[in-house]
Amino acid sequence: MLSSSPINIKAVAASVSPTSGSSIHDHFRNVRRKESIITEIREPKVLHPLENDSLRLLILENISQDAVATFRAQGFHVDHHAKAMSEDELVDKIGSYHAIGIRSKTKITQRVLKAASKLLVIGCFCIGTNQVDLPAAARAGIPVFNSPFSNSRSVAELVMSELIALSRQLFERAYELRTGVWNKQSKGCWEIRGKTLGIVGYGHIGSQLSVLAEAFGMRVLFYDVVNIMPLGSARQVDSLSTLLSESDFVTLHVPELPETINMISRDQLAQMKKGSYLINNARGRVVDIPALIDSLKSGHVAGTAIDVFPSEPGSNGAPFDDQLNSWASTLRNLPNVILTPHIGGSTEEAQRMIGEEVAQALSRYLGYGSTIGAVNFPEVDLRAITTEQGQIRVCHVHKNQPGVLKLVNDALSPYNVEKQYSDSKGEVAYLMADIADVSPTDITKLKERINNTEANIITRFL
């Protein structure tokens, strides 16, 4: 039972000005630390798997060393690799790991998941999660976490730089001068002030970009499948066709879904203004690149910037050639084309924040069972167990079918259930319960009883 005695809470300032010399990110981290004074009035108990199985983490693709240090500080065994792993390599190695951290190049397929006999959680240290078979992971009882917000500013700033570089033919002039050719000209070069930017997908990146573009004096239109309150003077249009026909620049910020694959193809390119520009920092298969090449050759599209591709090299130094994408050499040789190697979120600030956010999500799930922020899983959380309350936490992932809660509650009924919460998403449901006064013998019997239920997927006792 919860104590009814009053708790004295010291007042904390609601707003604190950043100190001189500190960054805005340091300021918000300090605010979060002060907020923790309120939320952690009692010291949380550190939870561990009752099987005493040392948790092993596989971290790939040169993920932030701060995240690696965070895991190691919590006592996890961490194997860190700078490169991605192929499907065969993962199948060979993943069976000994409880968690894996990846970026965009590593693919977690159904075959990999079948080999992952101990895997509990997947962390995508990036925005996207299409590199993971999300339904298969959910069916296996494995939540997937990502970082949907941390690199939004980095991508938005990259787009602004590309707008100017394309409109000024900056890459062509810089390349010419590097080869010893002086070619000062103004023909076909434009200011972006007064031009119209069309944003496809008005999410975290699109909305930030909207504000930056207006600060440059641009008119902003956006198209999204849901009605969204615009920031500043941006205006939502009723169709993609309207946006394409009215925009001088079109920039894409949508996920890769069946309905977004090749959403910009020949018909859509034909609807764009003659002399307009296309920017894709979203996902590689969103644009039909052979159709774009034809439009660039004809002069209908004046230039493009592409940061993402249908097939991308697995490591730095690997060739970006026609064996990877059949049109690569043609695209590389076209004028006013900016090609970058998937660097939209590749800033020190973004990688640090992504590392912090995803590392915290994985640690919360492994240590406390919280699935808040999971993209493929029911979001369930309970307040922390404190040092004063000798409790055991039951984390029960099960098939979403009738009768499961009755069976679990029958098993828990001899004990004092302090807290319990459950939710479902699709085929999977997740229950967390804190129970008190359980002996070691009882734990073994209780775990066996829950594990042996027909609907059980994964059950952990912390």
VENLIN-V461698 format. One line per field, one symbol per residue. phi: phi as a letter, one per 40 degrees, with the letter a starting at -180 (. if undefined). psi: psi as a letter, one per 20 degrees, with the letter a starting at -180 (. if undefined). burial: 1 if it has 24 or more other C-alpha atoms within 12 Angstrom, else 0. A space follows every 10 residues. Layout:
phi=???
psi=???
burial=???
This chain:
phi=.cccccbcbc cbdcabcccc gccccccccc cccccccccb cbcccccbcc cfcdcbbbbb gfcdcccccc ccccgccbbb bcbcbccccc dcbcccbcab bbbcccbccc cccccccbcb abbccaccbc cbcccccccc gbcbbbbcbc bdcccccccc ccdccccbfc cccccdcccg bcbcabcgbb ccdgcbbbbc hbcccdcccd ccccccgccb babacbcbcc cfbcbcbcac dccccbccbb bbabccbdcb cfcbbccccc ccdcgcbbbb bcbcccbccd ccdcccccgc ccaabbbbbd bbdcacgccb bcccbcbdcc cccccfbbbb cfbdbcbdcc ccccdccccc cccccccbgc bcgccbadcb abcccbccbd bbbbbbcacc acgccccccc ccdcbcccaa aaabagcbba bbabbbfbcd cccccccccc ccccccbabb bb
psi=qqqjqqpppq ppphppqqqp iqrhhhghhh ghhhhhhghl hqpqppqqpi ikoppppopr klqphhgghg ghhjjqppop qhrrqrgggg hhhiijqiqp prcihppnrh gghhimhiph qppomagqji ipngghgghj koqpqanihh jghggghggg hhgggghjlg hghggghhjj pomoqipjpq qipirppppo olbggghghg ggghhjjqpp qqpqiqppoq qcjqppriqh ggghiiqhpp ppmqrorhii pkhobggghh iqqpjrqppo keqhjhpngh hgghhghiig pirqppiqqg pqqirqiqqn aihgphjghg hhjqqlpopq mljgjmqggg hghgggghgg gghhghhijp jpiqijqpop qqqqpriinm rpppooprqn qqighggghg hihiroogqp pqrqociqqp ppppqrlprh ghgggggggg hjqhipfppq p.
burial=0000000000 0000000000 0000000000 0000000000 0000001110 0000111111 1111111111 1001011111 0011101001 1011111111 1111111110 1111111111 1111111111 1111111111 1111111111 1111111111 1111111111 1110000000 0000000001 0100111111 1111111111 1111000111 1111000001 1001111001 1011111111 1111110001 0111100111 1110111111 1111111111 1110110011 1111111111 1111000001 0000001100 1101111111 1111110001 1111111111 1111111111 1111111111 1111100010 1111111111 0001100110 1100001111 1111101111 1111110100 0010011001 1010111111 11
